């Protein structure tokens, strides 16, 4: 049973953003500071990657651990209420992500997924991004 009214829940869920999230903004600032230039949310590419590097044929997705079901991550735990709703929804997100990543790779694009929980170690993240983009 939900602890808030349906109208309030709708308002709360309506504020969940799909772009320009705090994790995405942090990665964008970091990539820019490293000297790389990019485009945002290329509609013509599968999954509309968060950052697109066309000349390099590279794409970066910034995923929230909960919404995209990061395997083995504590932030990806399933809510205790309404599991029958959440499990199919979140699993569909995960399957869509896999499909989009494979489609990009089939089109000879390099794909990097940065998980929300990885944002805590900025030095490691810088190294990962640099290695990915320079490869």
RODO-2510 file (C-alpha; in nm, 4 decimals, decimal comma):
residues 135
     n   res          X          Y          Z
     1     x     0,0000     0,0000     0,0000
     2     x     0,1333     0,3402    -0,0952
     3     x     0,1760     0,5947     0,1849
     4     x     0,0756     0,8938    -0,0313
     5     x    -0,2319     0,9734    -0,2388
     6     x    -0,2380     0,8859    -0,6097
     7     x    -0,2345     1,2569    -0,6988
     8     x     0,0704     1,3218    -0,4798
     9     x     0,2470     1,0113    -0,6182
    10     x     0,1806     1,1349    -0,9717
    11     x     0,3293     1,4727    -0,8816
    12     x     0,6385     1,3093    -0,7279
    13     x     0,6957     1,0750    -1,0224
    14     x     0,6391     1,3592    -1,2688
    15     x     0,9443     1,5328    -1,1249
    16     x     1,1754     1,2392    -1,2001
    17     x     1,3887     1,3678    -1,4850
    18     x     1,5166     1,1680    -1,7787
    19     x     1,7790     1,4188    -1,8906
    20     x     1,9944     1,6840    -1,7277
    21     x     2,0029     1,4798    -1,4082
    22     x     2,2652     1,5567    -1,1433
    23     x     2,4742     1,2493    -1,2359
    24     x     2,4563     1,3394    -1,6052
    25     x     2,5516     1,7015    -1,5387
    26     x     2,8494     1,5896    -1,3294
    27     x     2,9739     1,3634    -1,6106
    28     x     2,9213     1,6396    -1,8674
    29     x     3,1273     1,8858    -1,6615
    30     x     3,3996     1,6266    -1,6146
    31     x     3,4169     1,5382    -1,9858
    32     x     3,4247     1,9063    -2,0810
    33     x     3,7024     1,9743    -1,8272
    34     x     3,9025     1,6897    -1,9844
    35     x     3,8872     1,8823    -2,3128
    36     x     3,6371     1,6680    -2,5054
    37     x     3,3437     1,8168    -2,6917
    38     x     3,0202     1,6293    -2,7419
    39     x     2,6576     1,6460    -2,8487
    40     x     2,3623     1,5591    -2,6278
    41     x     2,0877     1,2983    -2,6723
    42     x     2,1266     1,2213    -3,0431
    43     x     1,7723     1,1235    -3,1407
    44     x     1,8829     0,9246    -3,4438
    45     x     2,0969     0,6851    -3,2365
    46     x     1,9457     0,3886    -3,0512
    47     x     1,8686     0,4809    -2,6913
    48     x     1,9496     0,8518    -2,7417
    49     x     2,2877     0,8383    -2,5631
    50     x     2,3482     1,1087    -2,3030
    51     x     2,6786     1,2177    -2,4615
    52     x     2,7711     1,1575    -2,8252
    53     x     3,1161     1,1976    -2,9821
    54     x     3,0400     1,1704    -3,3540
    55     x     3,3920     1,1905    -3,5035
    56     x     3,5095     0,9221    -3,2606
    57     x     3,1885     0,7143    -3,3008
    58     x     3,1583     0,6894    -2,9229
    59     x     2,8560     0,7209    -2,6964
    60     x     2,8222     0,7510    -2,3203
    61     x     2,5144     0,6616    -2,1192
    62     x     2,4818     0,7847    -1,7598
    63     x     2,2529     0,5411    -1,5789
    64     x     2,0890     0,5644    -1,2410
    65     x     2,1519     0,2391    -1,0560
    66     x     1,7880     0,2043    -0,9451
    67     x     1,6161     0,2863    -1,2742
    68     x     1,8506     0,0767    -1,4886
    69     x     1,9039    -0,2124    -1,2407
    70     x     2,2817    -0,1995    -1,1968
    71     x     2,3790    -0,5628    -1,1285
    72     x     2,5258    -0,6157    -0,7825
    73     x     2,4700    -0,2562    -0,6698
    74     x     2,3028    -0,1733    -0,3382
    75     x     2,1312     0,1259    -0,5012
    76     x     1,9493    -0,1080    -0,7411
    77     x     1,7409    -0,2850    -0,4786
    78     x     1,3758    -0,3455    -0,5574
    79     x     1,1176    -0,1516    -0,3533
    80     x     0,9350    -0,3611    -0,0956
    81     x     0,5953    -0,2253    -0,2003
    82     x     0,4254    -0,3119    -0,5287
    83     x     0,6926    -0,5516    -0,6519
    84     x     0,4490    -0,6740    -0,9186
    85     x     0,4618    -0,3228    -1,0681
    86     x     0,8303    -0,2407    -1,0230
    87     x     0,9942    -0,5656    -1,1309
    88     x     0,8549    -0,5738    -1,4885
    89     x     0,9056    -0,1973    -1,5298
    90     x     1,2695    -0,1986    -1,4205
    91     x     1,3485    -0,5228    -1,6030
    92     x     1,2053    -0,3725    -1,9240
    93     x     1,4399    -0,0744    -1,8767
    94     x     1,7349    -0,3109    -1,8417
    95     x     1,6396    -0,5135    -2,1499
    96     x     1,5928    -0,1939    -2,3530
    97     x     1,9394    -0,0746    -2,2447
    98     x     2,0965    -0,4033    -2,3571
    99     x     1,9150    -0,3864    -2,6928
   100     x     2,0248    -0,0259    -2,7518
   101     x     2,3854    -0,1000    -2,6597
   102     x     2,3973    -0,3953    -2,8989
   103     x     2,2431    -0,1854    -3,1788
   104     x     2,5094     0,0824    -3,1326
   105     x     2,7888    -0,1742    -3,1254
   106     x     2,6518    -0,3376    -3,4414
   107     x     2,6746     0,0056    -3,6063
   108     x     3,0428     0,0238    -3,5010
   109     x     2,9918     0,2677    -3,2143
   110     x     3,1856     0,2370    -2,8907
   111     x     2,9596     0,2466    -2,5853
   112     x     3,0443     0,3348    -2,2257
   113     x     2,7883     0,3110    -1,9472
   114     x     2,8640     0,5169    -1,6392
   115     x     2,6666     0,4122    -1,3335
   116     x     2,5488     0,6542    -1,0673
   117     x     2,7453     0,4668    -0,7982
   118     x     3,0707     0,5172    -0,9938
   119     x     3,0516     0,8947    -0,9538
   120     x     3,2041     0,8765    -0,6060
   121     x     3,5565     0,8106    -0,7379
   122     x     3,6201     1,1023    -0,9750
   123     x     3,9851     1,0146    -1,0442
   124     x     3,8948     0,6616    -1,1497
   125     x     3,6061     0,7951    -1,3585
   126     x     3,8346     1,0457    -1,5361
   127     x     4,0747     0,7658    -1,6227
   128     x     3,7928     0,5422    -1,7511
   129     x     3,6473     0,8183    -1,9695
   130     x     3,9880     0,9203    -2,1068
   131     x     4,0805     0,5601    -2,1924
   132     x     3,7427     0,5057    -2,3590
   133     x     3,7528     0,8218    -2,5698
   134     x     4,1185     0,7918    -2,6684
   135     x     4,0981     0,4247    -2,7708
***
